[in-house]
């Protein structure tokens, strides 16, 4: 099959799944910003996106996109290294035209994966997973069920710790580098590869990635500052 047997096909899969994940990040960032404005409104969204069939279908689809993206990323990286062979050791100086992010996409990707695992532990495992377990008949405490849709409480608990704040900011930094290169690179793969449009997409990707990451970071920093000034109660 062309999408898996050719290098171009694999890059197309990477690009399409990557752009789909960027759309999800946009939605997730916008959703998180609601927590800065209205705790009640944010918790209503969390309840809406609980163990409902549409949320579960979306969750499975999102997981599939992420897994495919990771597999193809490692696949392409190994393919490129194999193709270069020992030549990759011949030159130590990187061309100035080559972005730092493009040379470290695999490392950035690993940091993104580790950050995602931390995020799932802090939020998904205490929210949607609890509801799923309850729906399947598993024994879940009354307190856990009551807190499953209280997203603001979980944000407060998570970002009252400076360690978590640092870890999340490092994670968001890796996401920013990953997005700034991945966004325009995906558009190039999908055909927007003339010099004029590539420069435009690079500018758009920098701005768009910055907006997304700053949106997430704002929630982290604001809730941390709240925990410092009033113990998270304000």
WOSUL-V824307 format. One record per pair of residues at least 12 apart in sequence whose ideal C-beta (glycine too) atoms are under 6 Angstrom apart, sorted by the first residue. I is the first residue (numbers start at 1). J is the second residue. Records with the same first field share a line. If there is no record, write none. Layout:
I->J / J
//
This chain:
10->72 / 76
11->189
13->72
14->72
15->186 / 189 / 190
17->65 / 68 / 69
18->69 / 182 / 186
19->186
20->65
21->65
24->62
25->212
29->212 / 215 / 216
31->45
32->219
33->215
35->152 / 155
36->222
39->152
42->151 / 152
43->149 / 150 / 151 / 152
46->149 / 151
47->149
50->131
51->131 / 132 / 135
73->109
77->106
99->181
101->177 / 181
102->181
108->174 / 177 / 178
111->174
112->174 / 175 / 178
115->171
122->158
123->154
126->154
127->148
130->144 / 148
131->148
155->223
156->223 / 232
159->220 / 223 / 224
160->227 / 232
165->220 / 224
168->220
172->213 / 216 / 217
176->209 / 213
179->209
180->205 / 206 / 209
183->205
184->201 / 202 / 205
187->201
//
